Amino acid sequence: MAHAAPAPGARTPAALTPLPDVFSARTHRIAGIVTPVVLGLIYGYWAAANRRSGGEITGWNLLFGFVTAAVFMIVYVGVRALAPHMRRELHAIVWAAFVGAAFGFLYSEAGAAIIRSCVMGAVIGAVTFVVMFYRYYTHEDAAGPACFPLSTHEPGPLP
């Protein structure tokens, strides 16, 4: 079904206009710090709980949980900082590798065999790649987002 192009000066439909930013810049800065910490603590607790298999909580189990949380936070912050500056294919691959590895590690801590953990991590990573690639393919051009300075193309006009 064909649609007519809008007349010059016509108002754009509400679906095409960007959503307003409800939160202040300060709130976004705080969320940028709080999100990795909360996700890391949840991930570390989950890994420690999987490792102890319902047994008693020990000092080594706490140490394992906090070390796992710290590593997760560092990698998450790195992925969040670097991935947006990549082309959409690499952007999706980086997120897929991160999610797949994180899931595979949690799965292995639950007592599963290493091969099964690797396969499950690869499956979750592949699904993540498909979802993220679709999202970036429909929201970015081939050279990457125009709003990042590390992009290799000149920013064009905003739609």
N, C-alpha and C positions, 0 to 999 in steps of 0.2 A: 504494500500500500504506500503510495507516494504522499508526501506532505509538502506543502508549500513553504518556501523559505520565509522567515519573518521579514516584515517590511522594515526599512531603515528607521531607526528611532523607536521601534516597537519595544515594549517591555518584555523581558525574558521570563519564561515560566519559573515558578518558585523552585522547581526541581533542579534547575540548572544554576541557580545562584549559590555561592558558597555559604555554608552554615556559619552563623556568627560565633565568635570565640567567647564563650560564657565566662571562662575563668581568666584571672589576671595573669600577667607575666610572672609574678611572685608565686602564684599557685602552681604554675607549670614548672618553675625551678624546683620547688619543694617536691612535687610529684616525681621529677627526674631523679631526685635523691632517694625518696622513700620507696619508690617502686622496686628498684633492684634490691634494696635491703629486705623488704617484706618478702619478695619472691625468693630470695636467697635463703632466708630463715625458714620459709615453708619447705623449700627443697631440701635443706639440710636436715630438718626434722623428719621429713618423709624418708630420706635415705637412712638416717639413724634408726628409725622405727622399723624399716624393712630389714636392716642388718641384725637387729636384736630379736626379730621374729616373736615379739610378744613377751620376751624375757625381761629380766630386771634391767634397769638403767644403770650403767656403770660410767665411771670417769672416761674410759676409752671410748665408749659409745657417744658421750657428750662431745669429746674432742673430735671424733669422726664427723659428727653432725656439724660442728662449727667450721671445721676445715672444708667440708663439702660445701657449706653455705658460702664461705669466703671465695672458694674457687668458682662457684656458680655466679656469684655477684660480679667478679672480675671479668669473667668471660662474657656475661650478659652485657655489661657496660661496654666492653670492647666491640661486641657485635652491634649494639645499638649506635655506637659512635662511627664505626667504619662502614657498615652495610649500606646506609643510605647514599653514600658517595660512589657506589658501584652501579654498573649497568643493571638493568632489571633481572637479567639471567643470573648474574653473580650474586645480586642482592637476595634472590630467592634461594640460591644454593647455600649461601652462608646461614640464613635462618633455618633451612632444612637440616643442615649438618649440625647446627647447635641443638635444635629440638630433638633430632634423632639420637644424637649422642647422649643428651640428658635423659631421654626416655630409656635408652638401652642401659645406661648405668643404673637407673632406678630399678629396672627390671632384673638386672643381674644381682642386685642387693637383696632381692626377694627370694633368692635361692635357685633361680633358673640356670640352666646350662649356658655357657658362654656363647655357643653357636646360636641358640634360641634367642638370647639377648641381642646379639648382633643382627639377626634377622628381624626381630621385632623393632629394633631401633631403625633399621633400614626401611622397613615398611612405613613407620610413622614419619621418618624423614622424607620419603617419597610422597606421601600424602601432603605433608607440609609444603614440599616444593611445588606441587600442583596448585595448591590453594594460594600460596604466596606469588607464584609466577602469574597466575590469573589476575590477582589483585594488582600487581605492579604493571602487568601488560595493559590493563584497562585504565590505569591512572598515570602512567608515565610514558614519555616518548622513548625511542630506542637508545638515546644517549644518556638517559637518566633524568632525574628531576631537575628542573630549571632553577630551583631555589637554592641549590647547593653550589658553593664556589669551586669545589674540586671537579665539577662537571667539565667535560671536554668540549662542550658546545656553547655557543653564545645563547643566552636566554632570549627567547622569543616573547611575543606578546602573550599575555595571559588570556585564556579563553573566556 
